């Protein structure tokens, strides 16, 4: 019997479910279809009309956002296979814009750990190529090369902006490769173990009790220095110790994917914190999360589609029910512009990234599930 089964049979997850006051999950096919159809409408064709991509602010941003769209199309099911394949084809054709021309071992150009991890996850989710050989590039050994002795997956040849997102995506991608790659590289198990241990060490602990279990976005911080104020206040310097719903939801998925007993306990504590900051209404029953998502008002919390979707993905891995949160996302679809989900708030114009992540929440799937674990 696995340690996850022991946790569930021991009642920890049942207790957490009760604390979060959510109901059993149910499908929301119509809102999911509406949101996915809107996302399809946002695809940009290449000059040859095929493949298609999701536009963004830069060549690297286009590839990254197209990975998000590809994952959303996969989550939405077989009806969107053509769009899934088209966005994946664009990503592979333009991957050098995202992860550079050369592998980690030889490159002298900037290389982002989060970009390598996200591309590896996308390759695993598509299931056509092996992340150990994508156009001759071994993304798994790239991640191993980018891992410091501490276990942190760090950027190379640039200011190190590596964060909990990249750390978590790397753990999920490596674990999925361990399960599904035909020839996993040597030392992969140690890479995963060390990466998860470093992630656990970034969890808030020993500071304000109400924040214990949360994660922040940056890495390399002290566990007892967490706070719950804006990460980018309108006055004063940036606040790297701000706890973050998005990072916490993603970290939960990585910790349960790694699946050691220590990681499951850490994921459980993170889920308790997520439950403590969830917003609820009883009539109708709704559950959602907020974030500092309005750049024009950086000191205020607003309802957030991205935060709610990432929290749902964490709940999926932890075995926590999330129907009330899906219902909140469905309401946001109904009030969105042509069914696109807004970047900040419960209503407003559709945003590509928010819609792509919201679709995964609407269909109740995690990154780990999409990657095959």
Secondary structure, DSSP 8 states (H G I E B T S, - for coil): --HHHHHHHHTHHHHHHHHHT-------HHHHHHHHHHHHHT-EE-TTS-SEE---SSHHHHHHHHHHHHHHHHHH-GGGHHHHHHHHHHHHHTTHHHH-SS-TTT--S-B-HHHHHHHHHHHHHH-SSBTTBBTTB-HHHHHHHHB-TTS-B--BSS----BHHHHHHHHHHHHHHHHH-TT--TTHHHHHHHHHHHHHHTS--SS-GGGTT--BSBSS--TT--B-S-TT-SSSS--TTBB-HHHHHHHHHHHHHH--HHHHHHHHHHHHHHHHH-EEEETTEEEE-EE---GGGTTS-EE-HHHHHHHHHHHHHHT---HHHHHHHHHHHHHBBTTB--SSSSSBS--HHHHHHHHHHHHT--HHHHTT-
